[in-house]
Every structure is written in structure tokens, then in C-alpha cells.
Amino acid sequence: MTLQEATAVLDAIDTKRSKGRRSLGGGKLGDIVLKAIAGLVMLYIFLPIFVIVAFSFNHPAGKFNYTWQGFTLDNWAHPFKYPALTKAMQMSLSVAALSTLIAVVLGTLLAIALVRQRFRGNKAVETFLVLPLTAPEVVMGASLLTLFLDLGWATGFGTILIAHVAFEISFIAMTVRARVRGFDWTLEDASMDLGASPARTFFKVTLPLIVPGIVAAAMLSFALSLDDFIITYFVSGSTVTYPLFVNAAVKAAVPPQINVIATAILVVSLVLLGAGTLYRRKKLDA
């Protein structure tokens, strides 16, 4: 077979493949169907968020903010109208901030150790690292409560903090490890060859390059802590966080300020996400 004949055969095969693709998913009808399905999926995902935002501007007739009565800005003018709700939100923010800080340090060091070092039991540690991600939260919450009671610890802020750190470390370690796996370790060798100490090499070379992964893991960890209900419910004692307050409020009263605070958290998250995206684009353009 000559080169021209081989080229002709390959062109014929490519033409058949392209026709097959067009017959399977091409055409205006196929595009419309795909777009409609994608739109329905996005609507299914974001509809509860739209309801939360919309009902933050609702003026309920009674104690429960369940039916639309009319538009008002009074809820946003007085977001901290209920001291118990404000205190619960402050408690959730405190737990999320402290647990994220602790888990980021421990999880980052664990991720670097798992990728860089090879030691006996490495695979076992990786396996156990996945268990908090796969175990049902009900089981984990009940197990932590049993542990705290056996140790004679009073449940409260401290036990909530320990519980949140326990499941956040896995999320952070897995996220940071994915970033560290692509790290060029010869950069550390070059830094130390030029006279830098191991500590200086870590803070000047290694850490800046893995910061994007650490920031992403920290944001995920903070959101998970702020949102957690099941594990917190088991180990909270008399301490009330924002999810616990909302769960209790459903039985007595649901003020629109709950929606206001939830919307504010959503807006702040979107702003941080947008700022991070712009920062990464500027770094890539530079």
C-alpha cells in the first residue's frame, strides 16, 4: 500500500467517525435536548439556594417563614435581631475557624509526609485516612460521643472542636496530597545546594508552591465545619451552633434572619471564590 492509499484510508475512517458522532449527538435537536437537561439539572441544584435568598426578603405573617407574604428590607436591616441566633452563628464561626486552622497544619504535614516519605505502614495510613470520609456521620458521631464519655470529658465547645478536627484532617490531607504529588522535589535540592537550610527551603520554596492546594482545602474544611450537624449534634452537649439552632427553630419558629445569615454566608463565599479565581488568573498571566 502506498502512502497516498494509506492516507486515503485514514481519511475515510475519520469521515465515518465524524458522521457517527454527528448521528449520535449532533444536530439542533440533540443540542436542544442536552441544553434542556443541563438546565434542569442546574435548576434542581440551585433552586433551594434561590429559595433561601428570596425568603430572606420575605415579611412573614407569623413565626414561620414558610410562605411568601411580601417583600421587605427590614430583615436585612436587623440581621442580629435574635441574640440566640447571633450567638449560635458566632459559635459556629469560632469552631470552624479554630478547627480549620488546626486541621490545615496537621493535614498539610500529613500529606507531605505521605507523598515524600516512604515508611512501614504508609499504605495503612492512607487507608485509615479515607475511613472518616466513607464512614456514616451517625456512626462517627456516636463513636466520638462514646469516646468522650469513657474519658470523662464534658461535652461542649472542646469536644465539638476535637470532633471537627478529626474529620477535617482527612479532607485537607487528601486535597493537599493531590497538589503535593505534582511537586518537583528537585527544587528543594537546588535550594539546599545554594545554602538554604531545610526550614528556609520549606517556607521559601515548598510552601509557596503548594499554597493553592492548602487554601482550597482550608475553604472546604471551613465550609464542612460550618455546615456540620450530625456529628455536632452528638458531641455538643448544651452548646448550640448555627445548624443546631436552625434544627431547633423548625419546631418553634423560623425567623427570616436565618435566611439572611445564610445568604450572607453564601455571598461571602462567592466573593472569596471570585477573588481566588482572579488571583490565580493573574498569577498565570504573570
Beta strands, then each sheet from edge to edge (+ up, - down):
end
